[in-house]
Amino acid sequence: MSRIWLVTGAGSGFGREITRAAVAVGDTVVATARRTPALDDLVSAHPGQVDAVRLDVTDMEGIQATVSDVIARHGRIDVLVNNAGRAHVGAIEETTDAELRAMFDVHLFGPAALIRAVLPDMRARRSGAIVQLSSMGGQMSYPGFGAYSATKFALEGMSEALAEEISPFGIKVLVVEPGTFRTGLFGARSASEETGPYAETVGPTRRMIESNVTTAPGDPAKAAAAIVTALDAERTPLRLPLGADAVEAILDHLDSVRAEIGAWEQVARATDLAVRTPLPCTRGEGRPWSPLPQSR
């Protein structure tokens, strides 16, 4: 049976290519954007398969109304793709509260509201998938990307918990971590007011963004195909880095984290109480309960 997708930010970049990839396999896509004329060509090219809907992911009331309307008209939502987003560049000291909150509204609070809206129906049907467009910046960060990465780190932390919460209901979670792709992300960016002290650290990032719009190595169409492949797999991964640059950067980062923990392991372990009381085990997995995520 063909699926019903709800894709945010479908007017450009990954959202547009995910829409095309979904209709290519015979599915129907409710493609959303803040400005629906950006979707006109998709609707014309795929009559009956693309339903254009206006949606601002920072409009909490609009999110619930949109999801209710889609379910009423299409019967269900099988795949939610939280794709809408934008970039921001600026040193942490340069970034204002308003700029930081605006990024979290788009990258965290909007997706969270959409998840809450679609889950009751998915749980009732014991089926569905939630795709979270994160970034390799959700695993590491660079000078000037602190605000952007903060939102993606938060999205990934939420998604990791979500995956375990809803897997008993047959619902998948896929966190996508692209590297640099030729999308409109860096073109539709905000920037904090530049100050002198960070010219050497954040300056190269600002210049990289300017050139990256036309030189990024990633192909969004291939990324969309990879996402469909991962969703259709018997064992969909929780995280899917996309692009050789993302794979290499994330693996290097994980190696660096492991090396640093190893160097300080004795100091870290020595902070336990002298007399240790065994902690209760949960979930029948034979491992102690901890408020922190367990290793997989």
N, C-alpha and C positions, 0 to 999 in steps of 0.2 A: 504494500500500500504506500502511495506517495506521502511524503511528509509535508507538514506545514512549518515553515521557518518564520521567525520574527527577527529581523536583522536591523540593528540600529546603525546610524551613520552610513546608510547604503548609497549615498549620493556620490561617493568617491572612494578611492583607495581599496583597502581590504573589504569593506562592506559591499562595494560594487562588485568586486570579483567573487566574493562568497555568494552573492545573489546569482551571478551568472553560473557558477559551479553547481549550485543547488538546482536551478532550473534545467541544467544540462542533463541531470540524472532523473528528470521527470517530476521534481518536487515543486511546490508552490511557495513563494516567498512574499511575506508581508514586509516590504522594504520601507524603512522609515528614515526621515531626514527632517531637519528643521525647515528646509525649503524644498517642497515637493517638486517644483519644476526641474530640479536636478535629477529626478527619477523618470522624467517623461520618456526618454529614449529607451530605458529598460522596459517600461510598460508597453511601449510600441513594438519593441523587438520580441517581446514574449507575452502576447495577449493571453489573458486568462491565467498566467502563471506568476505574474508580478502584480501585487496590489500595493500601490503607493499610499502611504499614510504619513501625515505630518506628526512629528513627535520631537519634543525637546526633552532630553533625558534629565534635565534639571527641574522639570515640572512634575512634581510628585503626584498631583491630582491627575494630570494628563496621562501619566504612566498607567495608573489603575484603570482609567476610562478606556485607554487604547487597548490594553490587554483584554478587558471585558468585551469590548466591541469585536476584537479579532476572534475570540473564542465563540462569540454569538454568531458571527458570520461564517467562520471556517470550521467550527466544531471543536477545535483544539489548537494547541501550539506544541509541536513535537520538538523543535530546536529553537532555543533562545540564543542569539549571538549578541553579546554585549561588546560592540565594536566602536561606538562613537567615542571620539577622543581628540585631543590636540596636544601639542608640545608646549613646553615653557622652558625658557632658558634664563638663568640668573643665579648669582651666588646666593647662598642662604641668607646672608646679611642684607642683600639687596631685595629679597623677595618679601613683599608685604603680606599681611594677614589676608587681605582681600584676594590677592593673587593665589595664595596657597589654598584658601577655602574654595575658590572657583575651580581649581584643579580637582580637589576632592569631590566636589559636587558632580563633575562630569565622569570621573574615573572610578569613584567608589559608591557614593550615595545613590546615583542614578542606577548603576547596575544592581545594587542591593535592593532597591525598590522594585525593579523589574523582576528580580529573582523571587521576591516575596509575592509578587502578583501572579507569576506563572506556576509556582509550585503546588498550590492546592489542586489544580486540575491535573498536573503531571502525577502527583502522588495518588490521586483517585484512580488514574489509569495505570499506575505503576510502570510508567514509561516516559522517557524524555531525555533531553540532553541540554546542557548549558555550556556554551562556549564563551570563555573570557579572554578577550584580546588584551594580553599584558604586553611584555616587552622583555628583551634581554636586560633592560633596565629595571625589571622586577626582581632580578637576582643580584644585581650589582649597580653601582652608580659611578658617575664621573663628575668632575667640577662643572658646575652650571646646570646639572640635571637633578639637583637634590629634590626640588619640589615635584618634578615629574616622577622620579623614582619612588619618592615617598608614597605616592598614590598607587603605583604599581606593586610595591612591596605589600601595601595594605590589601590590595585586591587579591594577591596570591595567598596571603595568610588567610583571608576570608574563604577563598576557594578551597584551600586544603581542608579546612574544617567542614565546609559545605559538602565536599565529596564524600566524607565518611558519614555525614548525617543523612544523606539522601540515597546512598548506594543501596540500602535495604529495600528501597522502593523502586529499584530498577532504573534509576536516573543517573546518567553519566555527567561528569564535569571534565571539561578539557580546557586547560590553561595554555594559551598560545603565546610563545615568547619570540617574536620576530626580531631579527637584527635590522640592518638598514635596507629598506625596500623603497622602490620608486612609487610612493604614495604621496598624498597631499599633507602628510603629518607635519613636516617641517615648514611647509608653506603656510599652513594655518596654525601659526604658533603665536604665543604671547611672549613678551620679554620684560624682565625687570629693568629699571633704569640702571644703566651701567655706571659703575663707580671706579675710581682709579686703582684702589688697592688690589683688585682682582683681575687686572689686565693680563697678568702672566698665567693665571690658572684657568679663568673662565673665558678669557679672550680666544684661545684656540678652539674652544667649543663653539663659540658664536661663529667663528669663521668656518668651522667644519659644517655647521648647519647650512650656511649660505651655499656651499659647493655641493652638499649632499643631495639637494633637491633634484639634480640632474645626473649625478654620478653614482647613486646608490646601486649596489649590485643585485639586490633582490627583485624577483619578478612576482608581483602580487597575484597574478593568475596561477602560477605554480604553487604559491602559498595556499590559495583557496582550495586547490585540488588536494593538497596534502591534508588540509583540515577535514575535507569530506572523507578521505581515505582513513584518517584516524578515527573519525566518528563511526565509520562502518566496520572497523576492526572488532574482532571478538573481545579483545582486551584493549580498550581505549586508554592511552596513557593519561596520567594526570597532567603532565607538562609536556609540551611539544615545542622545543626551540626550532626556529625556522631560519635558514640561511647559514652558510658555512661560518660567517663571522659570528653569529650568535652561538653556534655550537662550540666553536673554539674559545670564545670569550667566557662562556659559562663554565666549560670544563677547566680552563685555566683558573678561574675564580674559585671553583670548588677545591682545586688542588692547593691554592693559596690559603684558603680557610683551614683545610685539613693540616697543612704544615704549621700554621700559626697555633692551632689548638695543640698539636703535638709538642711544639716548643714550650708551651706553658701548661702542659697537662699536669705535671706534678704539683705546681702551685694551685691549679684549679681544684684538683682532687683533695688537696690538703685542707680545704675549707669545710669538709664534712665534720659533723660531731664526732668526738672520739669514740663514743659508744653508739653504734648504729642500730636502730630498730627496723626490722624488715617492714617494708610498706605493703599494704594490701594489694593483691593482684586483681585486675578487672578484665572483662571480656574473654576470660578463659584462655588468654594467650601466654600465661606464665611469666609476665613481666610486670614490674612494679608500677603502681599508678603514679602518674606525674602530671602536673598542670601544663607541662611542655609537650609539644608533639613528639611522639616516639619515632625512632628511626625506622625506615621502611625496609 
